[in-house]
Amino acid sequence: MAWSGSKGLVGAIAAMVLLGILEFPGRRGLAGEASSQICQGELAEALDEIRLNHSPAARWGVLVQSLEGDRTLYSREAQQYFLPASNVKLLTTAAALTHLGPEYRVRTSVYRTETGVQIVGRGDPTLTGEQLETLAQQVAATGLTHVGELLLDASYFPGEAINPRWQWQDVQAGYGAPANSAIIDRNEIPFRLYPQEVGEPLRLEWEREEDGAPGRWWLENRSRTVAAEEPEWLRLGRGFGDPIITIEGELAAGSEPAAVSVAQVYPNQAFLEQFRRQLQAQGLAVGTYRITEVPQSTKAGEIAGVDSPSLGSLVEETNRVSDNLYAEVLLRWLGVTAAPEWLAEEESSGRPPSAAQRGLQAVSRVLARLGVDEELFEINDGSGLSRLNWVSPQALVQTLQGMARSPHGRLYRESLPVAGESGTLRHRLGDSPVAIQAKTGTIAGVSALSGYLEHPEYGTLTFAIIVNQSTRSAREQRGAIDDMVRLLTQVRSCSG
């Protein structure tokens, strides 16, 4: 996991830049004057000029259509596959809202068993240590004083918790945390890095006291504090076989601390250990404790439970701040609730598909019901981190149009960042004279922006803009995309 940047971009900004959560203002190039207008007949040439000026070697996929799909203002390689980055979340959230509905929730439950207590995780990505404390209090309120065996049933999401095709640096980072059945505190280990005197290593402060307990982590701190005029960068690593966190990089003396995180190595164990401590804090003695990933039957009723937030609220967070963990959980919820007839036959090995694999099949089937051509996309995860995601601009536009006709269309649209106001568009396109709600996407060499634009003449426009194989910086990629969007706000029919 790495971050680099200019002076002052530290602290929470460092982490947000890394995740694509924080965007910067786009440049004002060809479309810099918000008051200028161009005729529709000139639009293609103007958009092509931005594209060619950005990088002749880059691949661009663009489609701009009316909401009804009956008018196309511009199209370039609209049916070709592109790496979409976090624009995949548009597909995931559309399928989840359509299939599960905005009021869908899961429940983390505790049951009494013949030998003790069983806690069942169902993938709530918002569950915190405070909520585990609430569950422990509910257990204690039943009068129970001793738990002979504490069992964590982590079978709700069968299969892998981490996409096996994600890149190594993403798997280590907090933004690539595993999406398993028993998630606690986002499956992240957060901390802050503080610059000290020039030449000294950065000082680490744990966000949670228990993470810094003696012997829990070994630190390899190869960082240092540099003078104010020197460049800043950070690179974090996390061991898998051993509990090691490696810190490399440089922060300037006197600058703000960098808020960063790494992913939990063993999330089920972290969940179980924290719940065990909470039970003990309530005065309950705990004997043995173990984890199972095989579904367990219970003969007694629930003695404690806590519900997740509504799926609608999770969709809002997923799209607005581009939350990878939420997107991966939504994909798995789709998988565990998928209709059997949607699923392909099991592999010849006889192994059942994972929750994520089932979710990918469900996304295709649900989006087909919305009018999205299944031949125009092929995705490998729910968040967009995978470089095996392939999505065409037309598939994105069809999704936007299909959701606009959906009963959940308003919630879906309002989940998208608003240009100049919220989420990952807070610092972009603030000079737009019209309303723009769109999903961003950024990974190395890739930027994307797809959404809705309220045009004074053409009504609501749906658009998808993707650049691949760019050698320019992410900021320059976003600047070129923003210039294209500004042109869309300025185009007029010029008839008569």
C-alpha positions, 0 to 999 in steps of 0.5 A: 500500500503506497501514498505519495503527494505534495506538501500538506497532503497528509493525515486523512488526506493521505488515506483518501487519495490512496483510496480514490476517496478524495478528488481534486479540482479539475483543470479549466482547459477547453471547457474552462469558461462556464458561460461559453456555449457550443453547438451540438454539431461541434461537440464531437470535435471538441470532446475529441480534442480534449481526448487527444490533448490528454494522451494520444495513447490512452483508450477512451470509452464515452457514451452520452445519451438522454435518460430515455435513450432516444438521443445520443449526443456522443459515442466512442467505443461505447460497446467496448470493454474497459477497466471501470475501477469503482464504477463497478459499484454502480452495477453492484448497488443497482443489483442489490437495491433491485433484488433485496430492496432498500429495507433489507437488513441482516442480524447478528445473533447470539443463541444459547446452546447445550454447551454454551453460546453461539454467535452468528455473523451475517456480514454486517459491515458496520458492526463495531466493538460497542455493538459487541458490548451491547450483545454481551450485555444482552447475554448477561441480562439473561442470567447466564454466568458461565459460557462453557463453549463460545462458538462463532458461526462464520459460515454465512458467506461461504468461500473466500473473504478476499478476492484472489485476483486483487493485487498484493498491495490492495489486499494489505491495505485497509481499503481492501479489508476482507468481507467475511461473515463476522466483520468487526470495526471494518476489519481494519487496523487503523493508526496515525503516523506523526512526523518528529524532528528531521531525521527521526522515524515517524511515531506511530499511535494506534487508534484502538488501545487493544491493537497496541497491546504488547506482543500483538504486532511487530513493527518494522519502521523504516520511515523518517521525518524530512525537512519541509521542502522535501517530498512526502510519501508512505508505503505500508506492508502487512505480513500474512504468516507473521504479525508484522507491519512495515512502515516506509516513507517520509513526512515533513516535520511540522506537518499533520499526522497521516491517518492510515490502516492495514487490513486484518489478517485473521478477521474471524479470530479478531471478531471472536476474541473481541466478543470473548473479552466483552463477555468477560467484561460482563462477568461471564466466565468463558471456557473454550472458544472456536470458529466454524465455517460450517453452518450450525443448527441451534435448538434454542431461541435467540438470546441477543441480537443487533440489526444492521442498517438498512441496505438503502443507507449502505448503498448511499455510503457505498456510492458516495464515498466509494466504500469497497467493504460495503460493496463487497458485502452487498455482492455477497448478500446477493450471492446468499439470497440468489435464486437457484435458477440464476446460478450456473452449474457447479464446477467440475471439481464439485465445489460449491461456488462462493458467496462472491461468485454467486453474487456475480452471477446474480448481478448479471441476472438482476441487471438483465431485468433492468435492460442491461445487456449481459454481453456488455460487461463481465465483472470480477468483484463488487467494488472495482479493485480487480483488474479483471473487471470489464465494463462498457460505457453502454452497460453503465449508461443502461444501468443508470437508465434502468435504475431511473425507471425503477421504484428505487431510482430516486434513492439510487440517484441520490446515493451518487456524489454531487458535483462540488458538494459531496462525496468523491465529487466534493472538490470537482466540477464545483463551477458547473451551472447544472446539477451533476450526480455521478460515480467516480473511479480511480486505479492506476492508469484508469479514471472513470465518471458515470452518472446523471446531468441535468441539461437545460435543453435536453433534460436529464442526460446519462453519461459514462466516461472511462479512460484506460492506459493513461500515462498521465497522473490521476489528477490529469485524468480527472481534469480531462474527464471534467473538461468533457463534462463541462462541455456537456453542460454547455452544448446547445442544439443551435437549431433555427 
